[in-house]
Amino acid sequence: MSDRIVLVTGCSRGIGRALVDHFLAAGETVVGCSRSEMVLDSDRFVHFEVDLTDPDAVGGMMRQIRSRFGRLDVLINNAGMASMAPVALQPPATSRKVVDLNLNAVVDVTHAAIRLLRRGDHPRIVNFSTVAVPFRLEGEAIYSATKAAIEQWTRVLARELGELKITVNAVAPTPIRTDLIRGISEEKLAELIARQAIHRWGTVEDVINVIDFFVSPRSDFVTGQVVYLGGAG
């Protein structure tokens, strides 16, 4: 890979930040977006401070990308949030926030990016799910529901965009020590890891390995797939 335009949402920390560093190291031009300010000293990195739950802000960002680069080659829908609580104890307002970012924002960003991706070289979309979907984890109902929706969105979108030669796939990480799992007890995390085929923590490198496969120019016949890490499917 080289000289491609890669958009990473939720890029300021965790997996998103690691993806920015990874693609820059690979020689790509990276466009990142997050709600918070991000400073990175690279002439191949552009950052947008944007609320992805605001469709007008998303549209404005895409217009600026089109003006500056004219295309997108890779869209990685990484931005998301988790809220760990039993349904009876979770305020509906919190549930709506999770749905807005994990599902609605992904729909809006992807819709706005399709025209730019059609102009790209081996265009790719990569979404994020979670092993909380097949494990049906208690206390993660709304989070896993949004990710289950993303999986179906991925499969249907892959069929819709196939004629445009845009592939659409998803990666579903196991627990990785990022801010996303900050509110989960170590005991519950240990139980989750024990349910995997491979009993260890996931790493950012595990995720990057799958994403590299999805976005490779050689993967133009791979689409509509969801890969669960750690044997969690």
C-alpha positions in Angstrom: 0.0 0.0 0.0 1.2 3.5 -0.7 -0.2 6.9 -1.7 -3.8 6.1 -0.6 -6.2 8.3 1.2 -7.4 6.6 4.4 -10.1 8.0 6.7 -10.1 6.8 10.3 -12.9 7.9 12.5 -12.4 8.1 16.3 -8.7 8.6 15.8 -7.5 10.4 18.9 -6.9 7.4 21.1 -7.0 3.6 21.4 -7.3 1.6 18.3 -8.0 4.6 16.2 -4.8 6.3 17.1 -2.8 3.1 16.5 -4.4 2.9 13.0 -3.3 6.4 12.2 0.3 5.6 13.2 0.2 2.3 11.3 -1.1 3.8 8.0 1.3 6.8 8.2 4.2 4.3 8.7 3.0 2.5 5.6 3.3 5.7 3.6 -0.4 6.5 3.3 -2.1 9.8 3.7 -4.4 9.7 6.7 -7.5 11.8 7.4 -8.6 11.5 11.0 -11.6 12.8 12.9 -12.6 12.9 16.5 -14.5 15.1 18.9 -11.3 16.2 20.6 -8.3 18.1 19.3 -5.5 16.0 18.1 -2.0 17.2 17.2 0.3 15.0 15.2 3.4 16.2 13.4 3.1 14.8 9.9 2.5 16.5 6.5 0.5 13.4 5.5 -2.0 13.7 8.3 -5.1 15.9 8.4 -7.4 16.1 11.4 -11.0 17.2 11.7 -12.5 18.0 15.1 -16.1 16.9 14.4 -19.1 15.4 16.1 -20.1 12.4 13.9 -23.6 12.4 15.3 -24.1 15.8 13.5 -25.0 15.0 9.9 -24.2 18.5 8.8 -20.7 18.3 10.4 -20.1 15.0 8.6 -21.1 16.5 5.3 -18.9 19.5 5.8 -15.9 17.2 6.6 -16.5 15.2 3.4 -16.7 18.3 1.3 -13.3 19.4 2.6 -11.9 16.0 1.9 -13.2 16.2 -1.6 -11.8 19.6 -2.1 -8.4 18.7 -0.8 -7.9 15.1 -2.1 -10.7 14.5 -4.6 -11.2 10.9 -3.4 -11.1 8.4 -0.6 -9.5 4.9 -0.9 -10.2 3.5 2.6 -12.9 4.3 5.2 -12.4 2.8 8.6 -15.5 3.3 10.8 -13.7 3.0 14.2 -15.5 5.6 16.3 -17.8 4.1 18.9 -18.8 4.0 22.5 -19.9 1.4 25.1 -22.2 1.7 28.0 -22.1 -1.3 30.4 -25.3 -1.5 32.5 -28.3 -3.8 32.8 -31.2 -2.5 30.6 -33.4 -1.7 33.7 -30.7 0.5 35.1 -29.5 2.3 31.9 -31.2 5.6 31.2 -32.9 5.8 27.8 -30.9 8.9 27.0 -27.7 7.0 27.3 -29.0 4.2 25.1 -29.9 6.8 22.4 -26.3 8.2 22.6 -24.9 4.7 22.0 -27.2 4.2 19.0 -26.4 7.6 17.6 -22.7 7.1 17.5 -22.4 3.3 17.0 -25.0 3.0 14.3 -26.5 6.3 13.0 -23.1 8.0 12.7 -21.6 5.0 10.8 -24.5 5.2 8.4 -24.1 8.9 7.9 -20.3 8.8 7.4 -20.5 5.9 5.0 -23.3 7.5 3.0 -21.3 10.7 2.7 -18.1 8.8 1.7 -19.5 6.6 -1.1 -19.1 9.2 -3.8 -15.5 9.8 -2.8 -14.8 6.0 -2.5 -16.1 5.5 -6.1 -13.1 7.6 -7.2 -10.6 5.7 -5.1 -8.1 3.0 -5.9 -9.3 -0.4 -4.7 -11.9 1.3 -2.4 -12.5 -0.3 1.0 -14.8 0.1 3.9 -14.0 -1.6 7.3 -16.5 -1.5 10.2 -16.1 -2.5 13.8 -18.2 -5.1 15.6 -17.5 -6.9 18.9 -17.4 -10.4 20.4 -20.1 -9.2 22.7 -22.5 -10.0 19.8 -22.0 -13.8 19.6 -21.4 -14.0 23.4 -24.6 -12.2 24.2 -23.0 -10.6 27.2 -25.2 -9.4 30.1 -25.0 -5.7 30.8 -24.1 -4.9 27.1 -27.5 -5.1 25.5 -27.6 -1.8 23.7 -23.9 -1.8 22.8 -24.0 -5.3 21.3 -27.3 -4.5 19.6 -25.8 -1.6 17.8 -22.9 -3.8 16.7 -25.2 -6.6 15.6 -26.9 -4.0 13.4 -23.4 -3.0 12.0 -22.8 -6.6 11.1 -26.0 -6.8 9.1 -25.3 -3.3 7.6 -21.9 -4.6 6.5 -23.3 -7.7 4.8 -26.1 -5.8 3.0 -23.9 -2.9 2.0 -21.3 -5.3 0.6 -24.0 -6.5 -1.8 -25.2 -3.0 -2.7 -21.7 -1.7 -3.4 -20.2 -4.8 -5.1 -20.9 -3.4 -8.6 -19.0 -0.3 -7.6 -16.0 -2.5 -6.6 -16.2 -1.2 -3.0 -15.6 -4.0 -0.5 -17.3 -3.8 2.9 -16.1 -6.0 5.8 -16.0 -5.9 9.6 -13.6 -6.9 12.4 -14.9 -7.9 15.8 -12.2 -7.6 18.5 -11.9 -9.4 21.8 -11.2 -7.4 24.9 -8.2 -5.1 24.3 -6.9 -2.8 27.0 -8.3 0.5 25.8 -10.6 3.1 27.3 -13.6 1.2 25.8 -13.5 -1.5 28.5 -12.6 0.8 31.4 -15.9 0.2 33.2 -15.8 -3.6 33.1 -14.5 -5.6 36.0 -11.4 -7.7 35.7 -13.4 -10.7 36.8 -15.9 -10.3 34.0 -13.1 -9.7 31.5 -11.4 -12.9 32.6 -14.6 -14.9 32.2 -15.0 -13.5 28.7 -11.4 -14.4 27.7 -11.9 -17.9 29.0 -14.8 -18.3 26.6 -12.6 -17.7 23.6 -10.9 -20.5 21.6 -7.6 -18.7 22.3 -7.4 -17.7 26.0 -5.5 -14.4 25.9 -6.1 -10.7 25.7 -6.5 -9.2 22.2 -4.0 -6.6 21.0 -4.2 -3.7 18.7 -1.8 -5.6 16.4 -4.3 -8.4 16.1 -6.9 -5.9 14.8 -4.5 -4.2 12.4 -3.6 -7.6 11.0 -7.2 -8.2 10.0 -7.7 -4.6 8.7 -4.5 -4.9 6.6 -6.0 -8.0 5.0 -9.3 -6.3 4.3 -7.8 -3.2 2.7 -5.1 -4.9 0.7 -5.6 -4.4 -3.1 -5.3 -8.2 -3.4 -8.5 -8.6 -1.3 -10.9 -7.3 -4.0 -12.9 -10.6 -3.8 -13.4 -10.4 0.0 -16.5 -8.6 1.0 -19.5 -9.0 3.4 -17.3 -10.7 6.0 -17.2 -10.3 9.8 -14.1 -11.7 11.4 -14.3 -12.5 15.2 -10.9 -12.5 16.8 -9.8 -15.1 19.3 -12.2 -17.8 18.0 -15.3 -16.1 19.4 -17.7 -16.7 16.6 
